[in-house]
Amino acid sequence: MVDRRRCLVLVPVALFAAGCATAAPTPIFAAASSAPAAESAQMLGAAAPSGAPFVAADGRDLRACADGECEVLVRTGDQIPNDGGAGPLAVAIQAGKVGLAPASGGMGAAVSGPPGMAHQINRQVIVVVAVQGDEGIVRLSRK
């Protein structure tokens, strides 16, 4: 006969332990390629028109994002300090998309998208404004 009390304890512990084991951090674009949530998937008409100057409001001053409100020009390898809800972000640009992931390499959500894509992480709204070659413009705001 199975002791039900033992099962009630062992099954949740086993499920919890299985969920905590991860082999390695997932690359930004692989993690962000899964279907985004409905509120993250909206496209905004924010992409810079063809031939428009490729300039961000805060230029390359990534420190402008420390308060969670900025528009900056980013490149692969940049780390955006951010206290707007999503935490510090690591940047990768690939195939016309900007990818952002927790700079700590932790378990947070990675997002990526082409110009006009908007994502919300906690109370942080992240918009990919434009991508040109190996540079992108990202706008962060608080919701």
C-alpha positions in Angstrom: 0.0 0.0 0.0 1.3 3.5 -0.9 1.7 6.0 1.9 -0.2 9.0 0.5 1.5 11.4 2.9 4.9 10.5 1.5 3.7 11.0 -2.1 2.3 14.5 -1.2 5.7 15.5 0.0 8.0 13.7 -2.5 6.2 14.7 -5.7 6.3 18.5 -5.2 10.0 18.3 -4.1 10.9 16.3 -7.2 9.1 18.7 -9.5 10.7 21.7 -7.8 14.2 20.1 -8.1 13.6 19.3 -11.8 12.6 22.9 -12.6 15.8 24.3 -10.9 18.3 22.4 -13.0 19.5 24.2 -16.1 22.4 23.1 -18.3 23.6 26.5 -19.6 22.3 30.0 -20.2 20.3 30.3 -23.4 21.6 32.7 -26.1 19.5 35.8 -26.4 18.0 35.1 -29.8 17.2 31.4 -29.0 15.5 32.4 -25.8 13.5 35.2 -27.5 12.4 33.1 -30.5 9.5 31.5 -28.6 6.1 33.0 -29.2 5.8 36.3 -27.3 2.9 37.0 -25.0 0.0 39.0 -26.5 1.0 42.2 -24.8 4.6 41.9 -26.0 3.8 41.1 -29.6 2.4 44.4 -30.6 4.2 46.3 -33.3 4.6 50.0 -33.0 5.0 52.4 -35.9 8.2 53.6 -34.3 10.7 52.4 -36.9 12.8 55.2 -38.5 11.8 55.8 -42.1 14.3 54.9 -44.8 16.9 57.6 -45.2 16.2 59.2 -41.8 19.2 60.1 -39.7 20.2 57.2 -37.4 20.3 59.2 -34.2 19.0 58.3 -30.7 17.8 61.0 -28.3 20.5 60.1 -25.7 23.1 59.1 -28.3 25.5 56.4 -27.0 25.1 57.5 -23.4 24.0 54.2 -22.0 24.1 55.7 -18.4 21.0 57.7 -19.4 19.0 54.5 -19.0 19.9 54.1 -15.3 16.5 55.6 -14.3 14.6 53.3 -16.8 13.8 56.1 -19.3 16.0 56.6 -22.3 16.5 56.2 -26.1 20.0 55.0 -26.9 22.1 53.8 -29.8 23.3 50.2 -28.9 25.8 47.7 -30.3 26.4 44.0 -29.6 28.2 43.6 -26.3 26.8 46.8 -24.7 25.4 46.6 -21.2 22.5 49.0 -20.4 22.3 49.9 -16.8 18.5 50.0 -16.1 16.5 50.4 -12.9 13.1 50.6 -14.7 11.9 47.1 -13.9 13.7 44.8 -16.4 17.1 45.3 -14.7 20.5 45.7 -16.4 20.4 44.5 -20.0 23.0 42.9 -22.3 22.6 43.7 -26.0 23.0 41.6 -29.1 22.2 42.7 -32.7 21.7 40.0 -35.4 19.8 39.8 -38.7 18.0 43.1 -38.3 16.9 42.5 -34.8 17.9 43.8 -31.4 18.1 41.2 -28.6 18.2 42.1 -24.9 18.7 39.7 -22.0 19.5 40.1 -18.3 23.1 41.3 -18.0 23.6 39.0 -15.0 23.0 36.0 -17.2 20.2 35.0 -14.8 16.8 33.5 -15.4 15.1 36.6 -16.6 13.3 37.0 -19.9 15.2 37.6 -23.1 13.5 39.6 -25.8 14.3 40.4 -29.3 12.6 42.0 -32.3 12.8 44.0 -35.4 12.2 47.8 -35.6 8.7 48.6 -34.2 8.6 45.7 -31.8 7.5 46.5 -28.2 8.0 44.3 -25.2 7.0 44.7 -21.6 8.9 43.2 -18.7 7.4 44.0 -15.3 6.7 47.7 -15.5 9.3 48.3 -18.2 8.4 48.9 -21.8 11.2 48.2 -24.3 10.8 49.4 -28.0 13.2 48.5 -30.8 13.1 51.9 -32.7 15.5 51.1 -35.5 18.3 48.7 -36.7 21.0 49.6 -39.2 23.8 47.2 -39.7 25.4 46.3 -36.4 23.7 49.1 -34.5 20.2 49.6 -33.1 18.2 52.2 -31.3 16.3 51.1 -28.2 13.8 53.1 -26.2 13.1 52.3 -22.6 10.2 53.7 -20.6 8.3 52.9 -17.4 4.7 51.9 -17.6 
